[in-house]
Amino acid sequence: MTDLAQQKCVPCEGGTQPLSNEQASKLLQQLTGWTLQNDGKAIQRRFEFKGFYKTMAFINALAWIANQQMHHPDFSAGYNFCLVTFTTHAINGLSENDFICAAKVNELMD
């Protein structure tokens, strides 16, 4: 099994099928803290921090990862939290890119 965090996202412009729930569940086992959303089209994790500055530092690091991988999450944030959601909009579901980026984001917390 290849470590997801060591992989690089592959551009996805559509035309491919999203991962099945079975495939997504298998990849999800490699990620700490992430959950598969009820519709099976996204994965999500809530990160909590001690204060606004640390939250913003995380968001800036998240943006750097997203731009390096050319795969961008949806997120919402407040004073001491950031809720991150990965999905592949071009296929209206999950791709391996979502799991690669989630693994890279998890490395920020190590």
N, C-alpha and C positions, 0 to 999 in steps of 0.2 A: 504494500500500500504506500503510495507516494504522499508525503506530507503536504497537505493543502497549502500551507503558508509558503512553501518553497516554489509553488507553481506560479505561472503568469496567466492572466486572463487572455482569452482569445476573443477578438471582436465578434459581436453577434448582431447581425443586421436583420434577423428574422429568417424565416424559411426553415427553421429547425423546430423540432418538437420540444416542449418543456420537459423537464425531468418528471418521471412518474412519482407518485407518493412513496413507492418502495425505494426508488433510487435516491430520492431526497432524504428519506429516513436513514438510509445507510450512510450517506455523507454527513448527515447531522450528528451521527454518533462520534464523528471526529472533532466536533466543536463543543466547547464548554460554554454553557449559558445561553445558547441560542435555542429558539423554539420555532417549530413549523407552524405557520398560521393555519387557521381552520380550513381555509379554502385550498391549502396546499400550494399557493402561488407565491409565497414569500416566507422569509425567515426574519426573526426579529430578536433583538436583545436590548435590555435596558441597562445602561451603565450609570453608576452613581458616584459622585465626587464630593469632596469637602470644599465646597465653595464655587463661586462663579468662575474665578480665574482658571481653576483646574478643569472645569467643564469646557471652557473655551479653548484651552490648550489641547484637550482631547479632540474637539471638533476640528481644529486646524490640522492635527495629525491625521484625522479621518479624511479630510479633504485632500491632503497630500497623497495618501494611499489611493484614494479614488481616482485622482488625476494620473498617477503613475500607471494604474491598471486600466484606465479609460472605462471604468465601470462605477457608476455613481449611486449611492444609496439615497433613500429618503430618510430624513431624520427630523425629530422635534427635540427641543431642549428647553430647559429651565435653569434656574439658579444652580442646582446641584445634580442635574441628571441629563442624559441624552438617550433617547430612544432611537435605535438605528434599525432600519428595515432594508433588506436587500431583496430585490426581485429583478428579473430581466424583462423590462417593459416591451422590448421588441418581439418577445414570444409570449407575452402575457402569462408568465410563469417563471419557474426556477431553472437556472442553468448552473453548470459547474462554476461559472464565474462568481456567482453569489456566495458560494461556499469558500472559494479561494479568498475573496475579499474579507469575508467574515473571519477567516483564520488569521489573516494579516492584521485585522483590527484587534483580535484577541491578543496578539503579540504585544500590542501597546500596553496591555495590563500586566504583563509578566514582570 
